[in-house]
């Protein structure tokens, strides 16, 4: 039988043991928690170091790119200055040459005027493009970027192109105006004598000169429409020889 004193001793011993166990368990958890936190802190330091290195590498790369860009800009700037210097020298040389060949200017003016008039009064085929081509020659001559000899040669080449157009037969595309509306249409050009058109909406017709300007006449007669469509079909198939029945669309120079 346990005495009262013995019971009290046992109770005190159990309480002490339980208290010690709880404290031990709490300390163990705390140690584990501290170790985990320390691991997290070390991991963050590692990430910080890695980010620092990456940032340094990126800044170094950007600095190299900036230096390279500056070098390229300097090279381009130098190249532009040299090109401008050469251009000024060329203009001076052309100007000196031009004074020695001043007698070419009246001839160039005459050829330019005749060529311009030929394009404007001839068959209405790519008029603006062809006029722009000879206008460019005139502008370059006025700006002294080409010599009179070069301008003369280019104008003669344009004359050759106009002669070639008188023999050329084929299908092209260009903007035309029908009933005050501009459209992009197919053009069947038969040398410099006839020019037929086929609109995207299947309307067909030909260029006709009236009051010293060209209009595009739409044909509605079934037989005319059939003949023009047959002409386009043949030219699209590269058939340029043979017998064709087509409406009379002669473009005669000097027609009013």
C-alpha positions as CSV (number, residue, x, y, z in Angstrom):
1,X,0.0,0.0,0.0
2,X,1.3,3.5,-1.0
3,X,1.6,6.1,1.8
4,X,0.5,9.6,1.3
5,X,4.1,10.7,1.0
6,X,4.8,8.0,-1.6
7,X,1.9,9.1,-3.7
8,X,3.0,12.7,-3.6
9,X,6.5,11.7,-4.6
10,X,5.2,9.7,-7.6
11,X,2.9,12.6,-8.7
12,X,5.8,15.0,-8.5
13,X,8.1,12.6,-10.5
14,X,5.4,12.2,-13.3
15,X,4.8,15.9,-13.5
16,X,8.5,16.6,-13.7
17,X,8.9,13.9,-16.4
18,X,6.0,15.2,-18.5
19,X,7.2,18.8,-18.2
20,X,10.7,17.8,-19.2
21,X,9.4,15.8,-22.2
22,X,7.2,18.8,-23.4
23,X,10.2,21.2,-23.1
24,X,12.4,18.7,-24.9
25,X,9.9,18.3,-27.7
26,X,9.4,22.1,-28.0
27,X,13.2,22.7,-28.2
28,X,13.5,20.0,-30.9
29,X,10.8,21.7,-33.0
30,X,12.4,25.0,-32.5
31,X,15.8,23.7,-33.6
32,X,14.3,22.2,-36.7
33,X,12.5,25.5,-37.5
34,X,15.7,27.4,-37.1
35,X,17.5,25.0,-39.4
36,X,14.8,25.4,-42.0
37,X,14.9,29.2,-41.7
38,X,18.7,29.1,-42.0
39,X,18.4,27.0,-45.1
40,X,15.9,29.4,-46.6
41,X,18.2,32.4,-45.8
42,X,21.2,30.7,-47.4
43,X,19.1,29.9,-50.5
44,X,18.0,33.5,-50.8
45,X,21.6,34.7,-50.5
46,X,22.5,32.2,-53.3
47,X,19.8,33.6,-55.5
48,X,20.9,37.2,-54.7
49,X,24.5,36.3,-55.7
50,X,23.3,34.7,-58.9
51,X,21.1,37.7,-59.8
52,X,24.0,40.0,-59.1
53,X,26.2,38.0,-61.5
54,X,23.4,37.9,-64.2
55,X,22.9,41.6,-63.8
56,X,26.7,42.3,-64.2
57,X,26.8,40.1,-67.3
58,X,23.8,41.9,-68.8
59,X,25.2,45.3,-68.1
60,X,28.5,44.3,-69.6
61,X,26.7,43.0,-72.7
62,X,24.7,46.2,-73.0
63,X,27.8,48.3,-72.6
64,X,29.5,46.3,-75.5
65,X,26.4,46.7,-77.6
66,X,26.3,50.5,-77.0
67,X,30.0,50.8,-77.9
68,X,29.5,48.8,-81.0
69,X,26.4,50.9,-82.0
70,X,28.4,54.1,-81.4
71,X,31.2,52.7,-83.6
72,X,28.7,51.9,-86.4
73,X,27.1,55.3,-86.2
74,X,30.5,56.9,-86.5
75,X,31.4,54.8,-89.5
76,X,28.1,55.6,-91.2
77,X,28.5,59.3,-90.4
78,X,32.0,59.2,-91.9
79,X,30.8,57.3,-94.9
80,X,28.0,59.9,-95.5
81,X,30.4,62.8,-95.2
82,X,32.8,61.1,-97.7
83,X,29.9,60.4,-100.1
84,X,28.7,64.0,-99.9
85,X,32.2,65.2,-100.6
86,X,32.4,63.0,-103.6
87,X,29.0,64.2,-104.8
88,X,30.1,67.8,-104.6
89,X,33.3,67.0,-106.5
90,X,31.2,65.2,-109.1
91,X,28.8,68.1,-109.4
92,X,31.7,70.5,-109.9
93,X,33.2,68.2,-112.5
94,X,29.9,68.0,-114.3
95,X,29.5,71.7,-114.2
96,X,32.9,72.3,-115.7
97,X,32.2,69.7,-118.4
98,X,28.8,71.2,-119.1
99,X,30.3,74.6,-119.8
100,X,32.6,73.0,-122.3
101,X,29.6,71.2,-124.0
102,X,27.0,74.0,-123.6
103,X,26.0,73.5,-127.3
104,X,24.3,70.3,-126.3
105,X,21.6,72.0,-124.2
106,X,19.5,73.3,-127.1
107,X,19.5,69.8,-128.6
108,X,18.5,68.2,-125.3
109,X,15.7,70.7,-124.9
110,X,14.4,70.0,-128.4
111,X,14.6,66.2,-127.9
112,X,12.9,66.4,-124.5
113,X,10.0,68.5,-125.9
114,X,9.4,66.3,-128.8
115,X,9.5,63.1,-126.7
116,X,7.2,64.6,-124.2
117,X,4.7,65.6,-126.9
118,X,5.0,62.1,-128.5
119,X,4.1,60.5,-125.2
120,X,1.2,62.9,-124.4
121,X,-0.4,62.6,-127.9
122,X,0.3,59.0,-128.6
123,X,-1.6,55.9,-127.5
124,X,-2.6,56.3,-123.8
125,X,-0.4,53.5,-122.4
126,X,1.2,54.2,-119.0
127,X,1.4,57.9,-119.8
128,X,2.4,59.1,-116.3
129,X,5.1,56.5,-115.8
130,X,6.7,57.3,-119.2
131,X,6.5,61.1,-118.5
132,X,8.0,60.6,-115.1
133,X,10.9,58.7,-116.7
134,X,12.0,61.6,-118.9
135,X,11.2,64.1,-116.2
136,X,13.6,62.4,-114.0
137,X,16.3,62.8,-116.7
138,X,15.5,66.5,-116.9
139,X,15.7,67.0,-113.1
140,X,19.0,65.2,-112.8
141,X,20.4,67.4,-115.6
142,X,19.1,70.5,-113.8
143,X,20.6,69.3,-110.5
144,X,23.9,68.6,-112.3
145,X,24.0,65.0,-111.1
146,X,24.4,63.9,-114.8
147,X,26.3,65.4,-117.7
148,X,24.5,66.7,-120.8
149,X,26.1,63.7,-122.7
150,X,24.5,61.3,-120.2
151,X,21.1,63.1,-120.4
152,X,21.2,62.9,-124.2
153,X,22.0,59.2,-124.1
154,X,19.1,58.6,-121.7
155,X,16.7,60.6,-123.8
156,X,17.7,58.6,-126.9
157,X,17.1,55.4,-125.0
158,X,13.6,56.7,-124.1
159,X,13.0,57.3,-127.9
160,X,14.1,53.7,-128.5
161,X,11.5,52.5,-125.9
162,X,8.8,54.5,-127.7
163,X,9.8,52.9,-131.0
164,X,9.6,49.5,-129.3
165,X,6.1,50.3,-128.0
166,X,4.9,50.8,-131.6
167,X,5.7,47.1,-132.3
168,X,4.8,45.6,-128.9
169,X,1.6,43.5,-128.6
170,X,0.5,42.2,-125.2
171,X,-1.7,42.4,-122.1
172,X,-0.9,44.8,-119.3
173,X,-2.6,46.4,-116.3
174,X,-3.1,50.1,-115.8
175,X,-5.5,52.6,-114.3
176,X,-8.1,54.0,-116.6
177,X,-11.1,56.2,-116.1
178,X,-14.6,55.0,-117.1
179,X,-17.6,57.3,-116.5
180,X,-15.5,59.5,-114.1
181,X,-14.4,56.5,-112.1
182,X,-10.8,55.3,-112.0
183,X,-10.3,51.5,-112.0
184,X,-7.4,49.1,-112.5
185,X,-8.1,47.3,-115.8
186,X,-6.4,44.9,-118.1
187,X,-5.1,46.5,-121.3
188,X,-4.6,44.8,-124.6
189,X,-2.2,46.9,-126.6
190,X,-1.7,46.3,-130.3
191,X,1.4,48.3,-131.1
192,X,0.5,52.0,-131.1
193,X,-2.6,51.6,-133.2
194,X,-5.2,50.1,-130.9
195,X,-5.8,49.8,-127.1
196,X,-8.6,47.6,-125.7
197,X,-9.6,47.3,-122.1
198,X,-11.3,44.7,-119.9
199,X,-12.6,45.9,-116.5
200,X,-12.9,43.7,-113.4
201,X,-16.7,43.8,-113.8
202,X,-16.3,42.3,-117.3
203,X,-17.0,45.6,-119.1
204,X,-14.9,45.9,-122.3
205,X,-14.1,48.6,-124.8
206,X,-11.3,50.6,-126.3
207,X,-9.5,53.9,-126.1
208,X,-10.9,56.6,-128.4
209,X,-9.6,60.1,-129.0
210,X,-12.1,62.9,-128.7
211,X,-11.4,66.6,-128.6
212,X,-7.7,66.0,-128.3
213,X,-8.0,63.7,-125.3
214,X,-8.6,60.0,-124.8
215,X,-11.7,58.5,-123.4
216,X,-12.4,54.8,-122.7
217,X,-15.5,53.8,-124.6
218,X,-17.5,50.9,-123.3
219,X,-19.0,48.5,-125.9
220,X,-22.3,46.7,-125.2
221,X,-22.9,45.0,-128.6
222,X,-22.8,41.3,-128.0
223,X,-20.5,40.6,-131.1
224,X,-18.1,43.4,-130.1
225,X,-17.9,42.1,-126.5
226,X,-17.3,38.5,-127.8
227,X,-14.5,39.6,-130.1
228,X,-12.6,41.6,-127.5
229,X,-12.8,38.8,-124.9
230,X,-11.5,36.4,-127.5
231,X,-8.6,38.8,-128.2
232,X,-7.7,39.0,-124.5
233,X,-7.9,35.2,-124.2
234,X,-5.6,34.7,-127.2
235,X,-3.0,37.2,-125.9
236,X,-3.1,35.7,-122.4
237,X,-2.2,32.4,-124.1
238,X,0.7,34.1,-125.9
239,X,-1.0,33.8,-129.3
240,X,0.1,37.0,-131.1
241,X,-0.2,35.9,-134.7
242,X,-3.2,34.8,-136.7
243,X,-6.5,36.2,-137.9
244,X,-8.7,38.1,-135.4
245,X,-12.0,39.9,-135.9
246,X,-12.0,43.0,-133.6
247,X,-13.9,46.3,-133.4
248,X,-12.3,49.2,-135.2
249,X,-10.4,51.0,-132.5
250,X,-7.7,52.6,-134.5
251,X,-5.8,55.4,-132.7
252,X,-4.7,57.8,-135.3
253,X,-2.2,60.5,-134.3
254,X,-3.6,63.9,-135.0
255,X,-7.2,62.8,-134.5
256,X,-9.3,65.5,-132.9
